[in-house]
Amino acid sequence: MNKIRFTIFFIFISFLSILNAQINSKFKIINNDSQKKIDILIDGKLFTSFLYNDEIPVLKKPVLFPIISAMGDTITRGYPLSPRSGERIDHPHQIGLWFNYGDVNGLDFWNNSDAIPEAQSDKMGTIRLQDIIFEKESDNKAELIVSSNWLNFNGEILLEEITHFIFRAENNSRTIDRITKLTAIDEDVFFNDNKEGMMGLRVARQLELPTNQPIVLTDSHGNKTEVAVLENSNVTGNYLNSDGIEGNNAWGKRAKWVALSGNINSHDVSIVIFDNPENVGFPTYWHARDYGLFAANPLGQKIFSEGKEELNYKLDAGESVTFKYRILIQNDKADRKECEEKFKEFLNN
């Protein structure tokens, strides 16, 4: 009898321990089906949301938006979903953190938004959530695995995407691991060499690089966008890559990682994106632009190498490829030595 009572008591205590761990978990995942989003909370405060709302016309792929630092500062641009005063209003397809490409079997997944004229819609590709596969929250991390489909303009599936997000937190930092597996379904899929790709982040105005010159940007279709000069008093960004190259010179260079440092609301902040040796094209070329686009492009090589290199990557039907990245958001200026240590940590876990 005593043995039975002890067993029951042990099970009860174990149940309470599990329940207590869940209640006191640092991370919380909240599904909001009506708004088609999943919120990731840390200590009850929003870190980021996984948005997949296909009823928002501008949203042509799932994104993480917004992304908020450990100090509570939003490091992503608000436009076009939540515009803020003083922001640039170019490129409505650049929302939060996303993953896609500018030429997949001739379709442009990168530039698609509600700004595309109806006459060009058959040239665009769309990514739509298929299923939420797995969710797990604990005291030190949260995990989310989702499946999505890369669709042509007729809604036919070119690629199946399985993405595993891992969210972590420390006192002054946050990390997001994005591991994305792409599988060609019923036909061969060609990623034709293109400058528009692949894992992109559009940052807050404060993290742009100061500039007093207007620029004209041209996409892969020849469409031009004028980016006007804006007031620069709170614009503090600066790039640093793994080879020690800084500022605008980091654009179009291969590197293991690139850091973007600046100041928001009097708080130092840096964003470091780490490439992985297992990725195609490592070390990747970087689309690190002064106007706030911060992207790793492993498949587009021709424009960055001035024609010396070209990669037209192919997946045979049924074949898969995986891309692994880590995004670190920390509340201090990026240090090259520390970033190298963080890069090694990324490779070891």
Phi, psi and omega in degrees: 000315179299322180296319179296316179298319179297319180297314179298317179298317180297316179297318180298315180296319179298318178299316179297322180296315178296315180298317180296320179297321179292318181295320185264011181302136179296322181262148175219132176253125182238119177274129176240086186297324183294327179262001179053060177207159176233120180269138174250114182252145173236119184053039177081000182247144182294128170264306177200168176232138172270110183259131178222028187282104180283000176271352173273112189303325184283343188268099184256010176198157174293147180218161165263119184198134349282178171238130190236134183286173179297336178272359178090013180265135180280121184263356178258149173298146179277321181298140004263358185279318181221073186300144176239153182301136175086359181281157167288149180237035174270168170045072181295348178280349181268092187237121174056230178243128185218173180215114174193194187207156188274347180209097177239108187051039178083358180260141181262106175272336187289311189271000187291131175196182178286359176277351181283127178300148181305326182294341180257003186297332180285356177263359187253151174245155183229145177245126182234138177299135176258315185200150170263110190274320190205140174222140176208133178236145178209189182287331186248352177195164172231146180232143179218126176240127183227154173244142179221162178242135173269115190248146170276182186294344177265004180082011179275143186275123172267316185225143167260132180246130170243117181241132178249112175263135173235120182252131179228161181215141167232184186305315184238019182213160175225146174227149174232119169265132175238114179244112187240125176252125178249132181234125174289132188271280189252356182210164175295143180238129181250124171262090183288138184312122187208141183284346184268093180180174350232313172256111190241152177223132175251119191264165178298156182306321183297337183263002171291166175269136181300136177210144177247020181239133171289152177229154175244121182254140181239129178274183185291349178262000182088002178288134184253141176232125176274126178253110188284162172286133177240167180295134193251009191298328181251016182266118194228008189288153174204134179271150172215127179252178187294345176263006178086007179280137187240167172061212181296341180290347176287340180294137174074014178253149171283142177196154178287328179205159173224137177247143173239116182247149177188201183221130176232126179053042180067015177250126171295140179211145173223147175242124178240128176251126183254127170280173182227136180302340179280349182281147171303138174081007181296141348287138188291158166280152185241129175266067185261098189256149183292338183276004172115358174275128183229103189218147173258126182235091182283341187257340178263111187236338188295312183292324183286331181263007182055042174086358181285333180233154175208136179231113172250094190276138184234137169248120173290154178308127181090349182273154183232158172218146182237139177239135182235128178221154170235136175246120179252127175243114182227154186265063168195172178285144182292135177243132187300317180295316180295320179297323177297320178294319179294325177298317179295322176299319178300319182289339185263000177214000000 
